[in-house]
Amino acid sequence: MNLTIARTSTPYSRTGSAPRTEDLARVRATIARAPLFAALPITAIEDLTQRVTVRRVAAHHTVVSQDEPGDSMFVIMNGRIKVVIFGENGREVTLSILRPGDAFGEMALFDGEARSANCIASEPTTMLVLSRDDLLGHLANHPRTALNLLGEMARRLRRADDSIAQLALCDVNERLVRQLVSLAREEGTETPEGVLVRRRPTQQELANMIGSCRETISRAFNQLAREGLIIPRGRAMVVTTQLIERTNKRRAA
């Protein structure tokens, strides 16, 4: 799959473009809202705004390929990116789903190694792109950003530890429940019945997220629905308060 970037002469290319004047406010707002750049002074936000370029990709196109050299990092303005790895038999494992404000691709800028996973646009996506040279130039003048980067990497390491523990200690049903509750927390809307997730992942997508197969997920998902713990609604679903509370109690124990 090839990266697709918006241009006027041809639909797509591999290079980004400098933000237009009318885009600068959106770029600045994206940087200010991104967790990676939280609580930075306005001077740091302005510096980053002047350094980034804007890149647009079509749905299902690869932004980053595993094992390729890395010379840029990205911040999502709108759209979604899934981070995946592929087994030798073609099996897909989804490591995470990235949403507006999330950053990715920075690890390879620091250790000089190749990209560790594939990052694929799940839908049309607009991103900010920051090159290695621009990132290092920014860090030299704004060390607070370096502390934010360390904090983000620590959070990712904790999430990785949690995922490893779930694979080792939890059965498929429990992993599915935790994934559904996690989706509710990350992108759900409160309702009287529970938390509404407007974009319910397919059963294959859920299987990819928790390291299982679609048939097993189908049985577990349908059982949760029969018990009234989740309520499918077309392409959406409600994760009930009962299921969330049950999961919280198990985590606390």
PAROBA-815598 format. One line per field, with one value per residue (C-alpha): residue number from 0; y, z, x. Coordinates in steps of 0.05 Angstrom, whole numbers, padded with zeros to 5 digits, always signed. Each point is the difference from the previous one (the first is absolute). Example, Ala and Ser with C-alpha at 12.3 -4.5 7.8 and 13.67 -1.06 7.14 Angstrom:
<kelums>
n: 0, 1;
y: -00090, +00069;
z: +00156, -00013;
x: +00246, +00027;
</kelums>
This chain:
<kelums>
n: 0, 1, 2, 3, 4, 5, 6, 7, 8, 9, 10, 11, 12, 13, 14, 15, 16, 17, 18, 19, 20, 21, 22, 23, 24, 25, 26, 27, 28, 29, 30, 31, 32, 33, 34, 35, 36, 37, 38, 39, 40, 41, 42, 43, 44, 45, 46, 47, 48, 49, 50, 51, 52, 53, 54, 55, 56, 57, 58, 59, 60, 61, 62, 63, 64, 65, 66, 67, 68, 69, 70, 71, 72, 73, 74, 75, 76, 77, 78, 79, 80, 81, 82, 83, 84, 85, 86, 87, 88, 89, 90, 91, 92, 93, 94, 95, 96, 97, 98, 99, 100, 101, 102, 103, 104, 105, 106, 107, 108, 109, 110, 111, 112, 113, 114, 115, 116, 117, 118, 119, 120, 121, 122, 123, 124, 125, 126, 127, 128, 129, 130, 131, 132, 133, 134, 135, 136, 137, 138, 139, 140, 141, 142, 143, 144, 145, 146, 147, 148, 149, 150, 151, 152, 153, 154, 155, 156, 157, 158, 159, 160, 161, 162, 163, 164, 165, 166, 167, 168, 169, 170, 171, 172, 173, 174, 175, 176, 177, 178, 179, 180, 181, 182, 183, 184, 185, 186, 187, 188, 189, 190, 191, 192, 193, 194, 195, 196, 197, 198, 199, 200, 201, 202, 203, 204, 205, 206, 207, 208, 209, 210, 211, 212, 213, 214, 215, 216, 217, 218, 219, 220, 221, 222, 223, 224, 225, 226, 227, 228, 229, 230, 231, 232, 233, 234, 235, 236, 237, 238, 239, 240, 241, 242, 243, 244, 245, 246, 247, 248, 249, 250, 251, 252;
y: +00000, +00070, +00063, +00050, +00074, +00055, +00047, +00040, -00028, -00073, -00031, -00023, +00002, -00019, +00071, +00045, +00074, +00060, +00022, +00054, +00063, -00022, -00067, +00029, +00008, -00073, -00023, +00041, -00027, -00072, +00007, +00034, -00056, -00058, -00036, -00004, +00076, +00012, +00061, +00026, +00076, +00039, +00012, -00076, -00007, +00055, -00031, -00067, +00033, +00031, -00066, -00049, -00017, -00026, -00068, -00030, -00074, -00041, -00057, -00066, +00029, -00013, +00059, -00038, -00070, -00046, -00006, +00062, +00057, +00054, +00074, +00033, -00003, +00015, +00031, -00016, +00060, -00040, -00072, -00064, -00042, -00072, -00027, -00072, -00056, -00057, -00072, -00044, -00032, +00068, +00003, +00071, +00023, +00069, +00033, +00064, +00047, +00073, +00058, +00076, +00029, -00065, -00001, -00057, -00016, +00035, -00061, -00012, +00073, -00013, -00070, +00001, -00067, -00017, +00009, -00051, -00007, +00018, +00062, -00001, +00051, -00030, +00059, +00064, +00031, +00067, +00002, +00048, -00024, +00020, -00022, -00026, +00063, +00046, -00041, +00003, +00074, +00011, -00042, +00040, +00063, -00031, -00055, -00005, -00037, -00053, -00012, -00009, -00050, -00040, +00000, -00024, -00057, -00020, -00004, -00042, -00048, -00007, -00015, -00052, -00032, -00002, -00032, -00053, -00015, -00008, -00049, -00041, +00003, +00013, -00045, +00026, +00019, +00044, +00031, +00017, +00032, +00042, +00022, +00020, +00039, +00034, +00021, +00028, +00041, +00027, +00020, -00014, +00047, -00008, -00023, -00024, -00072, +00006, +00026, +00005, -00017, +00027, -00038, -00072, -00039, -00061, -00067, -00011, +00067, -00020, -00066, +00036, +00046, -00056, -00055, -00047, -00025, +00027, -00063, +00002, +00074, -00010, -00051, +00043, +00064, -00033, -00029, +00070, +00025, -00056, +00017, +00073, +00024, +00031, +00026, -00002, +00056, -00007, +00024, +00026, -00033, +00018, -00026, -00004, +00030, -00070, -00026, +00061, -00007, -00074, +00012, +00054, -00046, -00055, +00048, +00026, -00071;
z: +00000, -00017, +00039, -00030, +00011, -00025, -00055, -00055, -00061, +00020, +00053, +00045, +00013, +00056, +00023, +00045, -00009, +00044, +00035, -00036, +00037, +00011, +00028, +00051, +00053, -00008, +00002, +00063, +00033, -00017, +00031, +00062, +00011, -00013, +00065, -00023, +00001, +00061, +00044, -00047, +00000, -00058, -00027, -00007, -00034, -00049, -00015, -00016, -00042, -00044, -00007, -00020, -00068, -00014, -00032, -00023, -00013, -00028, +00038, +00002, -00021, +00038, +00034, +00032, -00019, +00049, -00009, -00043, +00024, +00040, -00011, +00023, +00054, -00007, +00038, -00023, -00015, -00021, -00019, +00029, -00005, +00020, +00022, -00022, -00011, -00048, +00013, -00052, -00015, -00013, +00067, +00024, +00072, +00018, +00052, +00007, -00032, -00004, -00001, -00009, +00045, +00004, -00023, -00031, -00034, +00050, +00027, -00063, +00003, +00064, -00004, -00074, -00011, -00052, +00010, +00049, -00030, -00057, +00007, -00047, -00009, +00018, -00033, -00036, +00047, +00006, +00039, +00021, -00018, +00039, -00027, +00043, -00012, +00018, +00062, +00024, -00015, +00040, +00059, +00004, +00016, +00036, +00047, +00030, -00063, +00014, +00069, -00033, -00049, +00058, +00035, -00063, -00010, +00072, -00009, -00062, +00037, +00055, -00051, -00033, +00068, +00011, -00068, +00013, +00068, -00031, -00052, +00053, +00055, -00030, -00044, -00065, +00033, +00052, -00052, -00043, +00059, +00017, -00073, -00004, +00065, -00024, -00064, +00040, +00043, -00059, -00047, +00031, +00018, +00065, -00005, +00052, -00020, +00000, -00048, -00075, -00048, -00067, -00041, +00022, -00025, -00043, +00033, -00042, +00023, +00072, -00011, -00028, +00061, +00052, -00036, -00015, -00059, -00027, +00016, +00073, +00005, -00032, +00053, +00057, -00027, -00011, +00070, +00030, -00042, +00025, +00071, -00012, +00016, -00068, -00046, -00075, -00039, -00074, -00009, +00071, +00069, +00072, +00052, +00061, +00067, +00030, -00044, +00014, +00075, -00002, -00037, +00049, +00059, -00031, -00014, +00071, +00027;
x: +00000, +00025, -00006, -00049, +00008, -00047, +00025, -00031, +00036, -00004, -00045, +00056, +00075, +00049, +00017, -00040, -00013, +00010, -00064, -00038, -00017, -00072, +00025, +00048, -00054, -00021, +00073, +00013, -00063, +00019, +00068, -00027, -00052, +00048, +00018, +00072, +00004, -00043, +00016, +00054, +00011, -00028, +00070, +00010, -00069, +00017, +00068, -00032, -00054, +00054, +00038, -00055, -00029, -00069, -00011, -00065, -00009, -00057, -00034, +00037, +00067, +00064, +00032, +00057, +00025, +00034, +00075, +00007, +00046, -00034, +00014, -00065, -00053, -00074, -00058, -00071, -00044, -00061, -00014, +00027, +00063, +00006, +00068, +00008, +00050, -00008, +00021, +00034, -00067, -00031, -00036, -00011, +00009, -00025, +00044, -00040, -00049, +00023, -00048, +00004, +00054, +00040, +00072, +00039, +00066, +00045, +00036, +00041, +00024, +00038, +00028, +00018, -00034, -00052, -00074, -00028, -00070, -00045, -00045, -00060, -00055, -00067, -00036, +00021, +00050, +00036, +00066, +00054, +00069, +00063, +00067, +00057, +00042, -00058, -00017, +00072, +00004, -00063, +00024, +00065, -00040, -00060, +00023, -00070, -00021, +00054, -00032, -00068, +00030, +00030, -00067, -00036, +00050, -00008, -00076, +00008, +00046, -00051, -00054, +00045, +00012, -00075, -00012, +00053, -00031, -00069, +00025, +00034, -00052, -00069, -00043, -00031, -00066, +00035, +00045, -00061, -00036, +00060, +00007, -00073, +00004, +00064, -00035, -00057, +00048, +00039, -00055, -00068, -00058, -00038, -00072, -00051, +00015, +00076, +00052, -00017, +00057, -00022, +00052, -00005, +00061, -00016, +00010, +00062, +00028, -00014, +00035, +00061, +00001, +00002, +00038, -00058, -00041, -00065, -00040, +00020, -00015, -00068, -00020, +00025, -00031, -00067, +00001, +00012, -00058, -00046, +00018, -00017, +00070, +00008, -00055, +00015, -00033, +00015, +00072, +00000, -00005, -00013, +00049, -00044, +00016, -00005, +00056, +00044, -00010, +00014, +00065, +00021, -00012, +00042, +00057, -00003, +00003;
</kelums>
